[in-house]
């Protein structure tokens, strides 16, 4: 029984650490993004802080849709 509890604690610790890292990455991207300034950045920061997993995923999806896709035709030097 103690072994199962220890395994659960390790799994929970890994999940929490991953959520913190993902949230920190999203926050850094929000604060460094030239596209988000002022109120928009404040709203994104609040969303990521209050709903870390969903807010971070939403940020990554929103920014992925804003960026143009890289193809071989728009890569310079080829």
C-alpha positions as CSV (number, residue, x, y, z in Angstrom):
1,X,0.0,0.0,0.0
2,X,2.8,2.4,0.8
3,X,4.5,1.6,-2.5
4,X,1.3,2.7,-4.4
5,X,1.1,5.9,-2.4
6,X,4.7,6.7,-3.1
7,X,4.2,6.1,-6.8
8,X,1.2,8.4,-6.8
9,X,3.2,11.1,-5.0
10,X,5.9,10.9,-7.6
11,X,3.4,11.0,-10.5
12,X,1.6,14.0,-8.9
13,X,4.9,15.8,-8.4
14,X,5.8,15.3,-12.0
15,X,2.4,16.5,-13.2
16,X,2.6,19.6,-11.0
17,X,6.1,20.4,-12.1
18,X,5.1,20.0,-15.8
19,X,2.2,22.4,-15.2
20,X,4.4,25.0,-13.6
21,X,7.0,24.8,-16.4
22,X,4.3,25.0,-19.1
23,X,2.7,28.0,-17.4
24,X,6.1,29.8,-17.0
25,X,6.9,29.3,-20.7
26,X,3.5,30.7,-21.6
27,X,4.0,33.7,-19.3
28,X,7.4,34.5,-20.7
29,X,6.0,34.3,-24.2
30,X,3.1,36.5,-23.4
31,X,5.4,39.1,-21.8
32,X,7.9,39.0,-24.6
33,X,5.4,39.0,-27.5
34,X,5.2,42.2,-29.4
35,X,1.7,41.4,-30.5
36,X,0.3,41.4,-27.0
37,X,0.6,44.7,-25.1
38,X,-1.4,46.5,-22.5
39,X,-4.8,45.1,-21.6
40,X,-4.5,42.1,-23.9
41,X,-1.3,40.9,-22.2
42,X,-2.8,41.5,-18.8
43,X,-5.8,39.4,-19.7
44,X,-3.6,36.6,-21.0
45,X,-1.4,36.7,-17.8
46,X,-4.5,36.5,-15.6
47,X,-5.9,33.6,-17.6
48,X,-2.6,31.7,-17.3
49,X,-2.3,32.4,-13.6
50,X,-5.9,31.5,-12.6
51,X,-6.3,28.6,-15.0
52,X,-2.8,27.4,-15.6
53,X,-3.2,24.3,-17.8
54,X,-6.1,25.5,-19.9
55,X,-4.8,29.1,-20.1
56,X,-1.4,28.0,-21.3
57,X,-2.8,25.6,-23.9
58,X,-5.2,28.4,-25.1
59,X,-2.2,30.8,-25.4
60,X,-0.2,28.2,-27.4
61,X,-3.1,27.6,-29.7
62,X,-3.9,31.3,-30.2
63,X,-0.3,32.1,-31.0
64,X,0.1,29.1,-33.4
65,X,-2.9,30.4,-35.4
66,X,-1.4,33.9,-35.6
67,X,2.0,32.9,-36.9
68,X,2.3,32.1,-40.6
69,X,3.3,28.6,-41.4
70,X,6.8,28.1,-42.6
71,X,7.0,26.4,-45.9
72,X,9.9,25.9,-48.3
73,X,8.6,28.8,-50.4
74,X,8.9,31.4,-47.7
75,X,12.2,30.2,-46.2
76,X,15.0,32.5,-47.5
77,X,18.1,31.0,-48.9
78,X,16.5,28.1,-50.7
